[in-house]
Amino acid sequence: MRPYKPKDNVQAKAYYTDRFWVAPKIPEEDVQNDEVYAEDLKKLEENFEIKKAYIQRGQLVVCIAPEINKEVVKFFKDELEYDFLSELSAIDYLAQDGEFEIFYQMLSTSKRKRARIKCRIKENQAIESVESVFRSANWSEREMYDMFGVKVNNHPYMKRILMPDDWSGHPLRKTYPLHGDEAAQWYEVDKIFGKEYREIIGPEIRDAAFVDRYDTERFARLGHEVPRGAPVDYKEQGNPDVFNDDAPLVETFDMKKSKIVNRDR
């Protein structure tokens, strides 16, 4: 049986105790080990300059220059039969290299193969939109701009998709505070009530591990279960040793009167 470990405030604890822990790198295999990927890479190299290519976790990974991202994605769709763009986004390497890594995850249903196209751009460098090649890129490129601040050229509607238009910063950057900055704590109060109500209402609680037992709708229901939206008297309610004390037609069960019966097996 596994030893029990207390889970109090688990959201606020770091997953790794070693701050310098680095995940082991996944091995990179030679593309020639797979006939389908080898043929795809050969066609790619005949038309584009490929910086690096390898197989990782059973899928082809191709590194290219950011200036040809749209042409390569279109080539994958039209010539190599990768008919799905299942995902695209960015990875923040600003602190390490001063760059973002942009990736496009491709799927070929006819070959039953997956491929990933990767390129690197600087912090203030823009990338060309592939929305005209895959319509599914529309929202993904907007999310990439919203969360990371990566600008996408020639997008039909380039604006935030998750955060408000006047939000400050980009939440998925590694430099963004986990609980939000000063503007994030007061955003809802300022928008709904105005800055003059800051002292009355107080800042927004952004701690994911915080539980308010007397929240407005009594969703927490700690210690005593009450109907939704019941009035709060801010007093300790309920008796944890007594169950069904407020349920009609149900016999009240008292823990103090319970007995443990030992049966021979």
Buried (B, 14 or more C-beta within 10 A) or exposed (E): EEEEEEEEEEEEEEEEEEEEEEEEEEEEBEBEEBEBBBEBBEEBEEEBEBEEBBBEEEBBBBBBBBEBBBBBBBBBBEEBEBBBBEBBBBBBEBEEEEBBBBBBBBBBEEBEBBBBBBBBBEEEEBBBBBBBBBEBBBEBBBBBBBBBBBBBEEBEEBEBBEBEEEBEBBBBBEEBEEEBEEEBBBBEBBEEEEEEEBEEEEEEEEEEEEEEBEEEEBEEBEEBEBEEEEEBEEEEBBEEEEBEEEEEEEEEEEEEEEEEEEEEE
